[in-house]
Amino acid sequence: MSSYIITPPAEVKGTVEISGSKNAALPIITAALLPDGATTLTRVPHLSDTKFMQEIISILGHDCSWDDNQMTIIPASRPITDPPMELMSKLRASFLIMGPVLAKYGHIRIPYPGGCKIGARPIDLHLKGFSAMGAELCQGHGYVEATCNHLEGADIYLDFPSVGATENLMMAACLARGITNIENAAAEPEILDLAEFLMQCGAEIEGAGSDRITITGTDHLSPCQYEIIPDRIEAGTFLAIAAAAHGHLDIQNIRPAHLKPMTAKLEEMGVNLTIEEKSIEIDASAPLSAVDIKTLPYPGFPTDLQPQMTALLSLSKGTGIVVETIFENRFMHIPELVRMGANIKVDGRTAVIDGVSGLTGAEVRATDLRAGAALTIAALSANDATEIIDIEHIERGYENFPEKLNKIGISVYKK
């Protein structure tokens, strides 16, 4: 069981280069199975999640090579279509292979996916869409099997704007016969990035980034070279790190438009931001004031930045209220923050946070990916070293995290 030992820094200052987006890379890696030929993806972050996805693709018989941050994928003509439970259970996004494999090869038998235990993330919206497109579905103990001769275009309404369901159905629709309309679709930047990749391969997609996406199917897609967008959640995490440490950071290789919910809240808290075309300079020397946050689907405040902001509010003057509307178990980091001296009360999906002047170093557990980031933020204001255990969660989503922290003045020792 690995851990990070973080010593409170004297000063946080420097430059952070943001990696490619994990949440964009995972669906695009699976979408690279749709074209015929070699697709090259650049800025693929080295993470345990992307490594698991590479292993899943490879074990199914596809050629998937990875050099530095460049991944090349050559789909097999006759692949295996029943991936093993062992790999699939490690990664929630593993279910994204269902759409491309079903659409291209006509069959898949797939175990239910794994991932962080932050709440119910049912796959029923995925299956509802595949069924509407003509797939025959059979669900057993721990798996679902789908077959089709050809998927057919369909009108699909999502009961909730699920990112995963939108991505899975959009990929499948690219090789379906006819037109598919996805209504109440997710609008996250990662959805638009997937659409941009698919269109570069020859797909016909309209409306990506809105709540209605229209895909006109084709019988063939061509390979391409594509660069993954920057990771907005990593960028938001480093903004929160700078704010918690009252530091000065230049955060580069980002798309500031993707960070508006975060930057708006930070400015409301009293943080000074200089926003350029591809960078944000943050000066957090002033005291922080509490704000209220409610997580919502994009363009609302992202649930993936809620734990980090909860940690930051623990160090702010006044009382802040956080309402979590996306995942019912997304407050698992709060008992760990309380262990460090945070003053937080939880009632259902609402957390009331009274800011304190500082926290206490302690041994705490990263219960999930973003919880680990929140504990890292809390450790910056502790009176002593903090040990974060179960850092495997953190390494699912942050590339070279200790190295980036050390570079800006935060002492991190991996034990």
Salt bridges, closest charged atoms under 4 A:
ASP36 OD1 - LYS104 NZ 3.17
ASP36 OD2 - HIS220 ND1 3.00
ASP49 OD2 - LYS22 NZ 3.30
ASP49 OD1 - ARG396 NE 2.85
GLU55 OE2 - LYS51 NZ 2.54
GLU145 OE2 - HIS107 NE2 2.75
ASP159 OD1 - LYS128 NZ 3.42
GLU183 OE2 - ARG212 NH1 3.37
GLU190 OE2 - ARG232 NE 2.81
GLU234 OE2 - LYS404 NZ 2.61
GLU268 OE1 - LYS265 NZ 3.56
GLU281 OE2 - HIS248 NE2 2.58
ASP304 OD1 - ARG330 NH1 2.85
GLU328 OE1 - ARG349 NH2 3.71
GLU336 OE1 - ARG339 NE 3.67
GLU387 OE2 - LYS415 NZ 3.63
ASP390 OD2 - ARG365 NH1 2.61
GLU395 OE2 - LYS414 NZ 2.81
